[in-house]
Amino acid sequence: MTHPLLGQLVQFLFIVLLPLLIVAGGLAGLFAVGALFDFLDDQEGFAKRIEALFRRPPKPPKLAGPEHYYRPYWER
């Protein structure tokens, strides 16, 4: 004996979630195909982007100290 609410839940999930999963899969597939074409079009640029992911960020700027301004060498 199956519960009637279980049948309605299965119908709801089939009607609502299945199309959403199909659309999400299609979008993921299009994204993958676009990434493949981008890679095939510019392989050197793709390699540079991958290397940039692992590059250290630039050091934060520092405030200039009292020795910042120009003074001739013989006055130091």
Secondary structure, 3 states (H helix, E strand, C coil): CCCHHHHHHHHHHHHHHHHHHHHHHHHHHHHHHHHHHHHHHCHHHHHHHHHHHCCCCCCCCCCCCCCCCCCCHHHC
